[in-house]
Amino acid sequence: MSWVLATLLLAAAPLADLSPYAVKHLPDGSLEYSYDLTAIKSAGGTADANAAHGEEKVKAFLKSLPRTFKVVVGPGNALDVGSGRAVESGKLTTSFATLSEGPMASDNPLADKSGARLRPLLDPAEPHLLLSAEAIAWQVRQLELAALAAEETDTENLRRELWSRVLDRALQKHQKGQGDAREGALALVARVAAASACLDKAKVAPSVRADADASAAVDVEIARLSDSPDALLPPVPFSGSPQLRCAWVRVRAIGQPFERTRAGTAAVLLFLELLSEDPRLATLWERVRTRRDKFLGAPATEPILHWREKAAGKPGEAIETLNDFIESLAMDARIPPPLVAPAVTPFEKFLSELSGAERTHAFAELATALQDGRIVPGQATWPEAHDAALGALCLPEANKSVRFDGAWRDRLQGSFAALLGSTSEARGDGRAPERSDEERSELKVRLLVPPSLEVEPLPEVFARGARSLEKLVEALQSEQLSGAAVVAPVKAWIPRLKGLAAVANPEGSSAKELAEGRRFAAAWRSEPAFSRDVREAGASPVALGAERQHAAIVGVSRRELTVSFAKPPKLTASGGDSFVLAPSEQRYIVPVLVTVGASAAATRRPLERQALKLLVDGVARDAAQAEGAFAEALK
């Protein structure tokens, strides 16, 4: 053999590369890959191999190969996860379940065609559709919104009774009182009547309209409370029905402090007096506040309780000696507090404190604050656990055995924004699979050993989602809201999410959780929830002067995820001198929500769901055209 030929042989690549067709999970956490060599044995050698070794030697080599071969990958391997090709172009689907399983569409005319040859199931060129954390976070959100809507509909009965009784009693006090007591009663009537009418003059109670002073006062109060561009734009799920829209407007109006006047001060004291006189009224007030804390978010303080303490159980006497009461308060506590303090969640608190340029990029600022630890939502109550579950999308590093690249972290931040009703710019496309042009003459078969994923490796998203649903069930049951239509769907998803968390990070997981997670991961597309149309629009809770950002989920598409071993894994195989074991990259396709955004007037209501569906269908579900149509519809 000449020196030149020997050098070429040393530089040559194995005769063929082969991907596994099956993977088996072993009890110790190892993975057993199976390879089918039938096609290689029957295909004959390459032209390179025949030229280098002769046809007879190549035939003998192929004949000596077994029909199947197994390789075991040791447990506990760290992974590198990154972005392959970005969101697939073409027609969007309306649900997660209707996505196709085929390879990503390629705009490269030289790309290897998927139909050119039969590939093993786990060949990177035939990427598998993987259950994404985004799809699960979306479904958790749907369950929570449905339960919240049911709870708020029930709570409306309590609120209507509470404020109806307060309004009747305050109107009587106004008509019979004098001095500060009469003016305080008028201010209380104006606030409660305006809130009960949902800031709609046409809905003000006839009893209020029958009193000239009260009628005039409520019109002034409606104008004052409606001055903010946020006053009449409820978020989901409150935007879903007229009843819930009214509920949100009422709660927000009741949650505003009174004007810093003698009348405003007397109004709060009169309300406290009504509570002390009527046990039923006091019970309703406590129940409404309890529901707020459990389902909307407990405020840091309830300022009216401080006023009740200062009144020493005698709010009526405090009205008669109003100057002395005011002087007893610290300067920063003299603003008359709301009758029920507004609900606050960790996210809402952060967004409300933004100013200037930060407000323009509110959700990006929120994501950054989660990443750098400025926001650390607790999980003691459901509103906290809800924020913590969504926030997990911004914390992929919580899974210490997986390292995500910047493009994939951007994608997760985009998912976070989409689920909060915003939109985020995605980083550019990743790389497409490369074709090898190596000389194929070495008489060996290279067995490609890729990592194997069953779900997107974000266990914290799944685990926090389960925790959020558990706290929601606790809150619903504690308030006797345990009807099967509300609680049963939520409870059914808790073991699924725990199972998915176990699959994403098997260490320390029970066999039962792993089995449940693998069962669901293998059949998730048959779950009815994923057949639901995802399209919906919303408006940012943060107005930017005279404008407000709107966003819409316009459909579902696919994006490619790449995964490789961070360090060479431990590979074992029995026999196999004819084989080269090579750790390799694997590619998966994950379903992702596609969003569009546009700016509109600060008071513009979001598009209704049906209007959005018609808009997207009208542009043949093309994302690029949908963005322009969405902006046009908001003008």
Sequence and secondary structure as in RCSB ss.txt:
>XXXX:A:sequence
MSWVLATLLLAAAPLADLSPYAVKHLPDGSLEYSYDLTAIKSAGGTADANAAHGEEKVKAFLKSLPRTFKVVVGP
GNALDVGSGRAVESGKLTTSFATLSEGPMASDNPLADKSGARLRPLLDPAEPHLLLSAEAIAWQVRQLELAALAA
EETDTENLRRELWSRVLDRALQKHQKGQGDAREGALALVARVAAASACLDKAKVAPSVRADADASAAVDVEIARL
SDSPDALLPPVPFSGSPQLRCAWVRVRAIGQPFERTRAGTAAVLLFLELLSEDPRLATLWERVRTRRDKFLGAPA
TEPILHWREKAAGKPGEAIETLNDFIESLAMDARIPPPLVAPAVTPFEKFLSELSGAERTHAFAELATALQDGRI
VPGQATWPEAHDAALGALCLPEANKSVRFDGAWRDRLQGSFAALLGSTSEARGDGRAPERSDEERSELKVRLLVP
PSLEVEPLPEVFARGARSLEKLVEALQSEQLSGAAVVAPVKAWIPRLKGLAAVANPEGSSAKELAEGRRFAAAWR
SEPAFSRDVREAGASPVALGAERQHAAIVGVSRRELTVSFAKPPKLTASGGDSFVLAPSEQRYIVPVLVTVGASA
AATRRPLERQALKLLVDGVARDAAQAEGAFAEALK
>XXXX:A:secstr
  HHHHHHHHH EEEEEE  SEEEE TTS EEEEEE HHHHHH   HHHHHHH HHHHHHHHHHS SEEEEEE S
   EEEEE S S  SB BSSSTT   S      TTS  TTSS   TT TTS EE B HHHHHHHHHHHHHHHHHH
HHHHHHHHHHHHHHHHHHHHHHHHHH  HHHHHHHHHHHHHHHHHHTTT GGGS HHHHTSHHHHHHHHHHHHHH
T STTTT   TTGGGSHHHHHHHHHHHHHTS   SSHHHHHHHHHHHHHHHH HHHHHHHHHHHHHIIIIII  S
  HHHHHHHHTTT HHHHHHTHHHHHHHS GGG S   SS     HHHHHHHT  THHHHTHHHHHHHHHHTTS 
    SSHHHHHHHHHHGGG GGGSTTEEE HHHHHHHHHHHHHHTT                  EEEEEEEEEE 
   SB S HHHHHHHHHHHHHHHHHHHHTT   HHHHHHHHHHHHHHHHHHHHHS TT  HHHHHHHHHHHHHGG
G GGGGS   EEEEEEEEETTEEEEEEEEEEEEEEEEEEESS   EE SS TTEEEEE  EEEEEEEEEEEEEEE
ETT     HHHHHHHHHHTTTBHHHHHHHHHHHT 
